[in-house]
């Protein structure tokens, strides 16, 4: 018969088959809180990136394509003569370079995941 300590640990481990509903609900509630906090932090970072890009004209990695288009449109409408074409071209080029870097990083991550999957499959096939 397992000791009381082992039994109590099992009841608090949500991955065990013997986890109580209360434990599962508590774990789910904690996960939801953490996910909401992460989402709020990402939204704050994106809002700060937009403000920073609007103020300084620097491209930030947090900017999406839609944010970039909106900022460019705002720059052109608010300052039709103060922002020259060279500055706009530089801003566009910086954003394209950032998108290329993101695409390459994603490709590298995808390739790593694919390789891990192939290794896992080869181990299982043996």
C-alpha positions as CSV (number, residue, x, y, z in Angstrom):
1,X,0.0,0.0,0.0
2,X,1.5,3.4,-1.0
3,X,2.3,5.9,1.7
4,X,0.0,8.9,2.4
5,X,2.7,11.2,0.9
6,X,2.6,9.4,-2.5
7,X,-1.2,9.4,-2.5
8,X,-1.3,13.1,-1.7
9,X,1.2,13.9,-4.5
10,X,-0.9,11.9,-7.0
11,X,-4.1,13.7,-6.2
12,X,-2.4,17.1,-6.8
13,X,-0.7,16.0,-10.1
14,X,-3.1,16.9,-12.9
15,X,-1.5,14.4,-15.3
16,X,-2.2,11.4,-13.0
17,X,-5.3,9.4,-13.7
18,X,-6.4,9.9,-10.1
19,X,-6.4,13.7,-10.1
20,X,-9.5,15.2,-8.5
21,X,-11.8,17.5,-10.4
22,X,-10.9,20.3,-8.1
23,X,-7.2,19.9,-8.9
24,X,-8.0,19.8,-12.7
25,X,-10.2,22.9,-12.4
26,X,-7.5,24.8,-10.4
27,X,-4.9,23.9,-12.9
28,X,-7.1,25.0,-15.8
29,X,-7.8,28.3,-14.0
30,X,-4.1,28.9,-13.4
31,X,-3.3,28.1,-17.1
32,X,-6.1,30.5,-18.2
33,X,-4.7,33.3,-16.0
34,X,-1.2,32.8,-17.3
35,X,-2.4,32.7,-20.9
36,X,-4.4,35.9,-20.4
37,X,-1.4,37.6,-18.8
38,X,0.9,36.5,-21.7
39,X,-1.7,37.9,-24.1
40,X,-1.9,41.2,-22.3
41,X,1.9,41.5,-22.3
42,X,2.0,40.8,-26.0
43,X,-0.7,43.4,-26.7
44,X,1.2,45.9,-24.5
45,X,4.4,45.2,-26.4
46,X,2.7,45.6,-29.7
47,X,1.1,48.9,-28.6
48,X,4.4,50.2,-27.4
49,X,6.1,49.1,-30.6
50,X,3.5,51.0,-32.6
51,X,3.9,54.2,-30.6
52,X,7.7,53.9,-30.8
53,X,7.6,53.4,-34.5
54,X,5.2,56.3,-34.9
55,X,7.4,58.5,-32.8
56,X,10.8,57.6,-34.1
57,X,10.2,56.0,-37.5
58,X,12.1,52.8,-36.5
59,X,10.7,49.4,-37.4
60,X,10.2,47.1,-34.5
61,X,9.9,43.3,-34.7
62,X,6.5,43.4,-32.9
63,X,4.9,45.2,-35.8
64,X,2.6,43.2,-38.0
65,X,2.1,43.9,-41.7
66,X,-1.2,45.6,-40.9
67,X,0.4,47.8,-38.2
68,X,3.2,48.7,-40.7
69,X,0.6,49.7,-43.4
70,X,-1.4,51.7,-41.0
71,X,1.7,53.6,-39.7
72,X,2.9,54.3,-43.2
73,X,-0.5,55.6,-44.2
74,X,-0.5,57.8,-41.0
75,X,3.0,59.1,-41.8
76,X,2.0,60.0,-45.3
77,X,-1.3,61.7,-44.3
78,X,0.0,63.6,-41.3
79,X,3.2,64.8,-42.8
80,X,2.9,65.0,-46.6
81,X,5.8,67.3,-47.1
82,X,8.1,66.7,-44.1
83,X,8.6,63.0,-44.7
84,X,10.6,62.7,-47.9
85,X,10.5,59.7,-50.3
86,X,14.0,58.6,-49.2
87,X,12.7,58.2,-45.6
88,X,9.7,56.2,-46.7
89,X,11.8,54.0,-48.8
90,X,14.2,53.4,-45.9
91,X,11.2,52.6,-43.6
92,X,9.9,50.1,-46.2
93,X,13.3,48.5,-46.7
94,X,13.7,48.1,-42.9
95,X,10.3,46.5,-42.6
96,X,11.0,44.1,-45.5
97,X,14.4,43.1,-44.0
98,X,12.6,42.4,-40.7
99,X,10.0,40.3,-42.4
100,X,12.7,38.3,-44.3
101,X,14.5,37.7,-41.0
102,X,11.3,36.5,-39.4
103,X,10.6,34.2,-42.3
104,X,14.1,32.7,-42.2
105,X,13.8,32.2,-38.4
106,X,10.5,30.5,-38.8
107,X,11.9,28.3,-41.6
108,X,14.8,27.3,-39.4
109,X,12.4,26.4,-36.6
110,X,10.1,24.5,-38.9
111,X,13.1,22.6,-40.3
112,X,14.3,21.8,-36.7
113,X,10.8,20.5,-35.9
114,X,10.7,18.4,-39.0
115,X,14.1,16.9,-38.3
116,X,13.1,16.1,-34.7
117,X,9.9,14.4,-36.0
118,X,11.9,12.3,-38.5
119,X,14.3,11.2,-35.7
120,X,11.3,10.4,-33.5
121,X,9.8,8.3,-36.3
122,X,13.0,6.5,-37.0
123,X,13.4,5.6,-33.3
124,X,9.8,4.3,-33.2
125,X,10.2,2.3,-36.4
126,X,13.3,0.4,-35.1
